[in-house]
Amino acid sequence: MDLFTPPDVAACARCGSGRVHPKLLVMGPIAGIDSDSRTFICETCGREGLPVMFDTEAVRARFEAEKHGARPEAPAKREGVLSIPILPVLTEPLLDVRILDRVPVRLASIVGVRWDGRSVRPTEYRVAFEDYWDAIGGPRYNAARVLMLDLTGIERANPNFDVLRHLVKRCDVWLDLGAREPEEVMDGYMLDVERVVAGSKTLASLEAYMDLYAMSTEVLPCLDWDGKVVWLDSREMRVDVRDVARSLRSIGFGEMCVMDVRRLGTEAGPDPALLAALQGIDIEVFLGGGLRETDVAGLGERGLAGGFVDPYTPIIRDLLRRREKEVPASAAAPPPEPRPSASPRGVPDVG
């Protein structure tokens, strides 16, 4: 199976050069044995890793020019507050090329998630990816963009690129691979996603975001928060969300997200203390963790750029029931948390 199809144009994620080739393991002509399909070498700067993929050489050349100091065009102004569903994906490996005949989306499930105090863990409740996507991608919910959490990458530091590259074709995807190093974060762009998200829970320190910004201004930093910013290395003492947000702004980032991991999957609504802490920060913020669709409009009123909606809200569960395709689960669907009634603004039409 070829890693790249003919229209793909590969480039180094660090310098933008198109002079990249597979790393040879043993000299010889046998593909897949004499070369490592996971590792590419840039002849210009020497970086090893997965390249960034582009549709045309012109787009690649523009990316390389930006790496060398050319000013990119100003991004289009965003219209309204964004509501983005969270898709925690659990994948099975592709052990044989012939398994592609089974359709890779059948090897992925959308699972419930909970924070165990140290990391995000899947619950027993799960639905086949294609059934979940048919529900939220259909005309009643009409999700145009999703935040995809690759739990295999986040938990095991081993992203399943073989399956993910098929999943991201359904819509615009913001992808968290669970990368531990800045170079690994950039590997996400070879999947042709809209944004690669870099979560603090799998990065050692704030310096990692400095390295990422030097590689690409398009990476979206995400501060995982459980009362303080969570880092992979417990020795990182910069944990106040306002202070870290200011540091990201000083690095040059214009956007970030904050994921309240304690509330992720609970539908408990946004934490008032966290909302207060984010008030007045000079950076666009996307907030996630415990959100239903009805919470997103309120985030916009507070000046936030958007919200990440929990994987199994009442609306999404209802759509899954209506489709009558839900995969049998060993646990019941996550029950909604008790909470005050919310305004119906911003609710997708499910009628």
Buried (B, 14 or more C-beta within 10 A) or exposed (E): EEBEEEEBBBBBBBBBBBEBEBBEEEEEEEEEEEBBBEEBBBEBEEBEBBBBBBEEEEEBBBBBEBBEEEEEEEEEEEEEBBBBBBBBBBBBEBEEEEBEEEEBBBBBBBBBBBBEEEBBBBBEBBBBBBBBBBBBBEEBBEBEBBBBBBBBBBBEBEBBBBBBBBBBEBBEBBBBBBBBBBBBBBBBBBBBBBBBBBBBBBBBBBEBBBBBBEBBBBBBBBBBBBEBBBBBEEEBEEBEBEEBBBBBBEBEBEBBBBBBBBBBBBBBBBBEEBBEBBEEBEBBBBBBBBBBBBBBBBBBEBEBBBBBBBBBBBBBBEBBEEBEBBEEBEEEBBEBBEEEEBEEEBBBEEE
